[in-house]
Amino acid sequence: MKNIQLFPSLALTALLLAMPAWAAPPAKAPPPVQVIVEAVSQQQFTDNIEALGTLKANESITLTATVTDTITAVNFSDGQRVNKGDALVEMTSAEEAANLAQERSTLTEARKQLERIQTLAAQGNASKALLDQRQRDVETAQARIAAIQSRLKDYLITAPFDGIVGLRNVSVGALVQPGTRITTLDDDSVMKLDFSVPSLFLPVLQTGLEVEATNKAFGDKKFTGTVSGIDSQIDPVTRAIQVRALLPNDEKLLKPGLLMNVVIKASPRTTVAIPEKAIVAEGAQHFVFTAENGKAVKKQVTVGGRTPGIAEITEGLSVGEQLITSGLMNIRDGAAITPNSAKKAD
């Protein structure tokens, strides 16, 4: 009897254990992950060298008096723009003016005497020696007039080039002496931007490189120019070299002495560059994901230079590959994906 009851119990137990396996539905594959892709392309890329620089006027001088006399006229106002040759300050010299008038009278008389002797000499009634003497009298008078006129130029201060004057430091009636400061004159049509660069960048420094300069006073406005010169010596203390760039100043916004943030665009080249957000860092290695046949493919890449938001790729990617730029947190190598272009996603 006991053996007859045992077999039905065992059969029932086996049946109960097997039922979950029969009832469990097959596991479903996860749905494809929605990702944003864009085609890998080449673009212009540079290595940016940052520095701080100070602006200088293209030409800058301090105008000073060269004689001792009284100012009779000031022909400019503070901050006025002037042209080359404009008379800025006038002084008179009664003595030199009288001397000039006398020498002009002497020259007139000397010319009359020369003409009279030339007529007589043509008739054979005057010697060559007398003719030569009258010629020398004319030349002497001309030389004296030129000397006086040269001295009179010291009594007239003119602008040697186009530019903008600073604050005037003299007034009409003031007695000035040699060296008395009149004002400053700056040619600000083009500004010189001088800055120091560590000597380790010497291999990539060259004239003609593009430069961008900014200052918080002008917000996001960028002033562009080019490197015009590199110093011949390296500072033995700082181990840096002085570099000069020229910035056009058509709007006349830039002023001498202004401190500028400088970015030199060194080593310009055409290379593969991708959005920095598409790079996944794992320790010292860098990876990206590309879309291939509906799957995410993980690839190791070598990163070169960087600019804000952009990274240069020197190895691991080719132009035309479909780079995954969004949805990276939800994918792994080999995961099923549904790629969407950035334009379509927008």
Secondary structure, DSSP 8 states (H G I E B T S, - for coil): -HHHHHHHHHHHHHHHHHHHHHH---------EEEEEEE--EEEEEEEEEEEEEEEEEEEEEEE--S-EEEEEE---TT-EE-TT-EEEEE--HHHHHHHHHHHHHHHHHHHHHHHHHHHHHTT-S-HHHHHHHHHHHHHHHHHHHHHHHHHHTTEEE-SSSEEE------TT-EE-TT-EEEEEEEEEEEEEEEEEEGGGGGG--TT-EEEEE-GGGTT--EEEEEEEEEEEE-TTT-EEEEEEEEE-TT----TT-EEEEEEEEEEEEEEEEEGGG-EEETTEEEEEEEETTEEEEEEEEEEEEETTEEEEEES--TT-EEEEE-GGG--TT-BEEEEEHHHH-
